[in-house]
Amino acid sequence: MADVMADKKPALRAASLSGAFDLRAWMDKARAMGQLEEVDGADLKFEIGAITDLNAKRGGPALLFRNSAGGKDNGFGLLTGSMLNAATLGLTMGFEGALDNQQVVDKVAGYLKSVEGHAHDFPVEYVKTGPVMENQRTGDDIDLGIFPTPVWHELDGGPFIGTGCFQIHQDPETGWTNVGTYRNQLLGKDVVGNYISPGHHGHIIRMKYWAQGKPCPVVMCFGAHPLFLLMGSSDVPAGVDELSWVGAVAGRRVPVIKGPVTGLPIPAEAEIVIEGFAYPDETMVEGPFGEFTGYYAGGQKPEPMVRVKALYYRDNAILLGSPPCRPPNDFSYQFSVMRSAAIKEAMRRAGVPAVKSVWVSEAGGSRMWIVTSISQKYAGHATQAAAVACSCQAGGLMARYSIVVDDDIDPSNNDEVIWALSTRSDPGKDFSIINQGWDNPLDPLLTADDKEHGRLWNNRVLINACRPFNRLNTFAPVAVASPALTQAVKKKWARLFS
Ligand SMILES: Cc1cc2nc3c(=O)[nH]c(=O)nc-3n(C[C@H](O)[C@H](O)[C@H](O)COP(=O)(O)O)c2cc1C
């Protein structure tokens, strides 16, 4: 990946990345990097979910499941673990190298900053057809049951076809195209569930159609290059065409086909796509599903659903799976990186100075535990940073702990963060509570009564775990070998520390 910040105009990504939107080209590269393994004959019921989770917990390679037990013998595949480490995330976004969490966040924050300025140079490119149109089904011929769709967790209400997915909506008032990742339970051969949390853009757009008494048109994609999943599940601001962001990251316009049923753009190189409609007041019982918080808090209840009017897929199509569960899970690494980078960017735009790094912990569901490191410049700086981190769009939803530490602490290193919390914060004066923050019905602390009465909010705490600003020069020195001494010792005694 070229240095995007040095590059004033397009090709944000190296020119060698042709086939930029083809999942199969991505898989070939992952295989060559030793980041793709094949799994033959695993069971769709629970076994694939458990393998996927174990692999996620070790930050492993992508897994391609073939000939899965309980599925149909039709040549379709299932890929999970597409972005569990810096190597596969870098392959998706176009950067290389063994990077630690802070370096990855800086890379991605640089992308976001650059992409924002370049996205208008990468509008989607309409093409007549593409690989996704190799197979086309309408009416009674639609059967989503042909794909290898796992029942991911033991308490799930059924198979979920949409996990590593994304869906495309257009705002009926402005024409803005939004891409969002929202789960889809397989509820029938041509019906899928469509749980979208309040406040998410897909929810807002759907409500606009319904307020006009119209069905909401949608394109859903259940398999594609992971870059779509990455951007679809990222906090791209409202009004920004996310397909052009995908194009700007890839350095190539996204080829799309105008959907014959909805008129919405269909990524031409996708693996599996449907067109359909969500009708006002039409719901089906959805869930439960093992969620990203680590619980089944959403339960089982009536939710909007989508009636599928057309199905398109490639020969030997590959479904992309990215199931949640108790973190770390299949998408928590990329979710943490993207959110951390987006918050860092939001803080820059809000004018908070001297932010060194941000890390939203995977263990906190990549939402609830935000740690920011700063070089303190003035009294009150730490509290300001904590407040912005958990109030901006990227960090606002479900934030519960917003902690600010000095710049000698790596926010992604829990030992360092706990040390700072334990030795530099005084609960009597360094904790400030914000009430009624933006929450989500999947929060396990909300009660059924809260949800029924619309009390969809949480409380959050800002924690200043920096050395007191007025004692910066007099605070007790840190008892650890200096960086120079550490480096010299490691060099001289290399055989002990290799
Ligand atoms: C694999 C995966 C599954 C997700 N499932 C859901 C979901 O079912 N409902 C939801 O509202 N958000 C879900 N999210 C989170 C949203 O995709 C994310 O918050 C995104 O920024 C929403 O986009 P929007 O702001 O354009 O609506 C999921 C994210 C990932 C990575």
The ligand as a Tripos MOL2 file, in Angstrom:
@<TRIPOS>MOLECULE
LIG
   31    33     1     0     0
SMALL
NO_CHARGES

@<TRIPOS>ATOM
      1 C1        -20.9390   -9.1750   11.3040 C.3       1 LIG1
      2 C2        -21.7260   -7.9960   11.7950 C.ar      1 LIG1
      3 C3        -23.0740   -8.1370   12.1030 C.ar      1 LIG1
      4 C4        -23.8270   -7.0310   12.4960 C.ar      1 LIG1
      5 N1        -25.1620   -7.1880   12.7510 N.ar      1 LIG1
      6 C5        -25.9300   -6.1150   13.0190 C.ar      1 LIG1
      7 C6        -27.3500   -6.2570   13.1530 C.ar      1 LIG1
      8 O1        -27.8980   -7.3520   13.0820 O.2       1 LIG1
      9 N2        -28.0810   -5.1400   13.3480 N.ar      1 LIG1
     10 C7        -27.5140   -3.9050   13.4590 C.ar      1 LIG1
     11 O2        -28.2270   -2.9240   13.6240 O.2       1 LIG1
     12 N3        -26.1550   -3.7410   13.3760 N.ar      1 LIG1
     13 C8        -25.3600   -4.8180   13.1440 C.ar      1 LIG1
     14 N4        -24.0010   -4.6760   13.0110 N.ar      1 LIG1
     15 C9        -23.3920   -3.3540   13.2580 C.3       1 LIG1
     16 C10       -23.5660   -2.4140   12.0890 C.3       1 LIG1
     17 O3        -23.2160   -3.0390   10.8750 O.3       1 LIG1
     18 C11       -22.6790   -1.1780   12.2520 C.3       1 LIG1
     19 O4        -23.0120   -0.5140   13.4410 O.3       1 LIG1
     20 C12       -22.7630   -0.2280   11.0880 C.3       1 LIG1
     21 O5        -21.9710    0.9080   11.3260 O.3       1 LIG1
     22 C13       -24.1650    0.2020   10.8020 C.3       1 LIG1
     23 O6        -24.1630    0.9640    9.6220 O.3       1 LIG1
     24 P1        -25.0810    2.2520    9.4840 P.3       1 LIG1
     25 O7        -24.5790    3.2200   10.5070 O.co2     1 LIG1
     26 O8        -24.8620    2.7000    8.0800 O.co2     1 LIG1
     27 O9        -26.4750    1.8270    9.7480 O.co2     1 LIG1
     28 C14       -23.2200   -5.7660   12.6250 C.ar      1 LIG1
     29 C15       -21.8610   -5.6390   12.3400 C.ar      1 LIG1
     30 C16       -21.1170   -6.7350   11.9280 C.ar      1 LIG1
     31 C17       -19.6580   -6.5700   11.6010 C.3       1 LIG1
@<TRIPOS>BOND
     1     1     2 1
     2     2     3 ar
     3     2    30 ar
     4     3     4 ar
     5     4     5 ar
     6     4    28 ar
     7     5     6 ar
     8     6     7 ar
     9     6    13 1
    10     7     8 2
    11     7     9 ar
    12     9    10 ar
    13    10    11 2
    14    10    12 ar
    15    12    13 ar
    16    13    14 ar
    17    14    15 1
    18    14    28 ar
    19    15    16 1
    20    16    17 1
    21    16    18 1
    22    18    19 1
    23    18    20 1
    24    20    21 1
    25    20    22 1
    26    22    23 1
    27    23    24 1
    28    24    25 2
    29    24    26 1
    30    24    27 1
    31    28    29 ar
    32    29    30 ar
    33    30    31 1
@<TRIPOS>SUBSTRUCTURE
     1 LIG1         1 GROUP 0 **** ****
